[in-house]
Every structure is written in C-alpha cells, then in structure tokens.
Amino acid sequence: MMPYGTAAGAEAALGRSMSWAEALWFRYSAAMPELWLTSHIALVYLVMYAVAPLPVMVLQQLAPAYALRHKLQPGVPQPSPVSVYLSYISESKGLTLSVLGPFPLIYSAAFKLFGVRTGLPLPSVWETAMHLVVYSLVEDYLSYWLHRFLHTKWGYEKIHSAHHEKTAPSGFAGSYATGTDLTLYTITLFFGPAIVPSHVTTHWLWFSIRIMEAFDAHCG
C-alpha cells in the first residue's frame, strides 16, 4: 500500500507530475495491501505457463510440414496439441497448488528481504533493461552449473530423470519435473534480484521472459 492517499499527494512526493504509466500503476496499486500485490507473481506464473507454449503448438497443428522441418527430432511421433495440453493440465496439479499456496508467501517474504520496490516512481526503460541484463547473466551462469550437476549420476537419478521422461519435445515439457527440480531452478531466478533489487514490475517482466525462454528451449 502506497503512503499517499491521493494522486496529488503522490505527485507532491515525486516532485513532478506522474507519467501515464505511473498514474495507471497508482490507480491500480495505491490501496492494495503489499502482500496481495506481490502475490500477483502466482498469476504471472500460471498464465505464462498456460499460454506461452500455445503459438508454436498452433503453428505445428496448422502448418505441420513447415513446423516439422525445423524440429530437432522430426522422427519422434508428435502427439496432438489437444492431448499435450490436457496432459499438461493433468500433470501440473501439484505445481499449481504450490504456486497458489506457499510460493507467493515465500516470494513476498523474499521481496521484503531483497528490498524490491512496489511504489512510485516506476523504473525507466533504461533501468529496466539494465536489470534484465544483470538478471539474465546471473541466472544463465547459475542454471548452467545447476544443469551440469543435475546430469551427474546422483543428480540425474535422484532429481532430474523425471524431466527426461517426455520423448516428444513440447513447450509444456519445461514444467514437467519433480518439485525439487523446479524449486532449484526457481531459486536461480532470485539471485539477480537479490543482488540488484528492482521494482516489482521489472521482476514480473523478468519472470515472464524466463518462462518464455524455458518453453522456447523445450519446444523442439
């Protein structure tokens, strides 16, 4: 919840007029409890996981000759998009419960710990871009070494093998893994914001980009 009750109070605190984006953000979030605002990450997570893989699946359905020509495993039988989507819905119940349950609470606590901002001013395009670059570099480095660890004999057998049970590449396979596997990768997303705190909107954008990258990496 912002410390100013009116737009005039917010502009007085800023020492300038709000931009259109800041005015929109003020109207949306000014009276909203911070816990509820930071819990929006659950919505970002679920919507991106449900929607991001669909364009490639639709392309594969409408233009299979074109899509399969670019598949890394063109000889692997490709299940129908409908069956893949229904399978994802069925297999992601545990993930969904986690995202709607403890994850937002942990995320909100981490926000306070890392000093993530939720009020005004909103970050500039330049600031947002610099944060995204740092977050990408940090996460890419950590996830590389994590992936190597998960492909050691112990890591693969105990944690990562379930992720490779899917033989037909699909964007939805990015979330097919054990809870431990998903938790480890999620932790790598926090390191960048922990080192260089940003505005909550930047973190939502970062999270969305990283989920889309995961789907791109698994779509085949």
C-alpha positions in Angstrom: 0.0 0.0 0.0 1.4 3.4 -1.0 2.0 6.1 1.7 -0.1 8.6 -0.3 -3.8 8.6 -0.4 -4.3 10.8 -3.5 -2.7 11.3 -6.9 -1.9 14.9 -5.8 0.0 13.5 -2.7 1.9 11.1 -4.9 2.9 13.9 -7.3 3.9 16.1 -4.4 6.2 13.3 -3.1 7.6 12.7 -6.6 8.1 16.5 -7.1 6.6 16.2 -10.6 3.6 15.0 -12.5 3.1 11.3 -12.8 3.6 9.7 -16.2 0.6 7.9 -17.8 2.1 4.5 -16.6 2.7 5.8 -13.1 -0.9 7.2 -12.9 -2.2 3.8 -14.1 0.0 2.0 -11.5 -1.1 4.4 -8.8 -4.8 3.8 -9.5 -4.3 0.0 -9.5 -2.0 -0.5 -6.6 -2.3 2.5 -4.2 -4.8 1.0 -1.9 -3.7 -2.6 -2.4 -2.0 -4.5 0.5 1.6 -5.2 -0.4 1.2 -9.0 0.3 -1.6 -9.2 -2.3 0.4 -7.1 -4.8 3.5 -9.3 -4.6 1.3 -12.4 -4.7 0.5 -11.4 -8.3 3.5 -13.5 -9.2 1.3 -16.6 -8.9 -0.9 -15.2 -11.7 2.1 -14.3 -13.8 3.4 -17.8 -13.3 0.2 -19.6 -14.1 -0.8 -17.5 -17.1 2.6 -17.7 -18.7 2.9 -21.4 -18.2 -0.6 -21.9 -19.7 -0.3 -19.5 -22.7 3.3 -19.2 -23.8 3.7 -22.6 -25.5 0.4 -22.3 -27.5 1.7 -20.3 -30.6 4.2 -23.0 -31.5 1.7 -25.7 -30.9 -0.9 -24.0 -33.1 1.8 -23.5 -35.8 2.6 -27.2 -35.6 -1.1 -28.1 -36.0 -1.9 -25.6 -38.8 1.4 -26.0 -40.8 2.9 -29.4 -39.8 5.1 -29.6 -42.8 6.8 -26.3 -42.1 7.0 -26.9 -38.3 8.4 -30.4 -38.5 11.0 -29.3 -41.0 12.5 -27.2 -38.1 12.1 -29.8 -35.4 15.2 -31.1 -33.7 13.7 -34.6 -33.6 11.4 -34.7 -36.7 11.3 -38.5 -36.5 9.7 -38.6 -33.0 5.9 -39.1 -33.1 4.2 -35.8 -32.3 1.1 -36.0 -30.1 -1.8 -33.7 -30.9 -1.8 -30.2 -29.3 -5.0 -31.1 -27.5 -3.6 -34.2 -25.9 -0.4 -32.4 -24.9 -2.4 -29.6 -23.3 -4.7 -32.0 -21.4 -1.7 -33.9 -20.3 -0.1 -30.7 -19.0 -3.3 -29.7 -17.1 -3.4 -33.2 -15.5 0.3 -33.3 -14.6 0.6 -29.8 -13.3 -1.9 -30.0 -10.4 0.9 -30.3 -7.8 2.7 -27.3 -9.4 -0.5 -25.3 -9.5 -1.2 -25.9 -5.8 2.4 -24.9 -4.9 2.1 -21.7 -7.0 -1.2 -20.8 -5.4 -0.1 -21.8 -1.9 3.4 -21.4 -0.3 5.2 -19.9 -3.3 3.6 -16.4 -3.2 4.2 -16.2 0.5 7.8 -17.1 0.1 8.1 -14.7 -2.8 6.6 -11.9 -0.8 9.0 -12.5 2.1 11.9 -12.5 -0.3 10.7 -9.2 -1.8 11.0 -7.6 1.7 14.3 -9.2 2.3 15.8 -8.1 -1.0 14.3 -4.6 -0.9 12.1 -4.9 -4.1 10.1 -1.7 -4.6 6.4 -1.6 -5.2 5.6 2.1 -5.2 6.5 5.1 -7.2 8.4 6.1 -9.2 8.3 3.4 -11.8 11.6 2.4 -13.3 12.7 4.0 -16.6 13.1 1.8 -19.7 16.9 2.1 -19.3 16.8 1.0 -15.7 14.5 -1.9 -16.5 16.8 -3.0 -19.4 19.9 -2.9 -17.2 18.2 -5.0 -14.5 17.1 -7.6 -17.1 20.6 -7.9 -18.5 22.1 -8.5 -15.0 19.3 -11.0 -14.1 19.8 -12.9 -17.4 23.6 -13.1 -16.9 23.4 -14.2 -13.3 20.6 -16.8 -13.9 22.3 -18.1 -17.1 25.5 -18.8 -15.2 23.8 -20.4 -12.2 21.4 -22.5 -14.3 24.3 -23.8 -16.4 26.1 -25.2 -13.4 22.9 -26.4 -11.9 22.1 -28.3 -15.1 25.5 -29.9 -15.1 25.0 -31.0 -11.5 21.6 -32.5 -12.4 23.2 -34.5 -15.1 25.7 -36.1 -12.8 24.9 -39.7 -11.9 23.5 -38.8 -8.5 21.7 -35.6 -9.6 20.1 -37.3 -12.6 18.9 -40.4 -10.7 17.6 -38.6 -7.6 16.2 -35.4 -9.1 16.3 -34.8 -12.8 15.4 -38.1 -14.5 11.7 -37.4 -14.5 12.2 -34.3 -16.6 13.5 -36.5 -19.4 10.6 -38.9 -19.5 9.0 -36.8 -22.2 10.4 -38.0 -25.5 8.4 -35.7 -27.8 9.6 -32.1 -27.5 7.0 -29.7 -26.3 7.0 -26.3 -24.6 4.9 -27.8 -21.8 7.7 -30.2 -21.0 9.6 -27.4 -19.5 7.5 -27.7 -16.3 7.4 -31.5 -16.3 9.8 -32.2 -13.4 9.9 -33.1 -9.8 9.2 -30.5 -7.2 12.9 -30.4 -6.1 14.0 -29.9 -9.7 11.6 -27.0 -10.3 12.5 -25.4 -6.9 16.2 -25.4 -7.7 15.6 -23.7 -11.0 13.2 -21.2 -9.4 15.9 -20.3 -6.8 18.3 -19.3 -9.7 15.7 -16.7 -10.7 16.0 -14.9 -7.3 19.8 -14.4 -7.3 19.8 -11.5 -9.7 17.0 -9.5 -7.9 18.7 -10.3 -4.6 22.0 -8.8 -5.8 20.4 -5.8 -7.7 16.9 -5.1 -6.3 14.4 -3.7 -8.8 10.8 -2.6 -9.0 8.2 -5.4 -8.7 7.0 -4.7 -12.3 10.6 -5.4 -13.5 10.6 -8.7 -11.7 7.3 -9.7 -13.2 8.7 -8.9 -16.6 11.9 -10.9 -15.9 9.9 -13.9 -14.7 7.7 -13.8 -17.8 10.8 -13.6 -20.1 12.5 -16.5 -18.3 9.4 -18.7 -18.6 9.1 -18.0 -22.3 12.8 -18.9 -22.7 12.2 -22.2 -20.9 9.4 -23.0 -23.3 11.5 -22.0 -26.3 14.2 -24.3 -25.1 11.9 -27.3 -24.8 9.6 -26.8 -27.8 12.0 -28.7 -30.1 
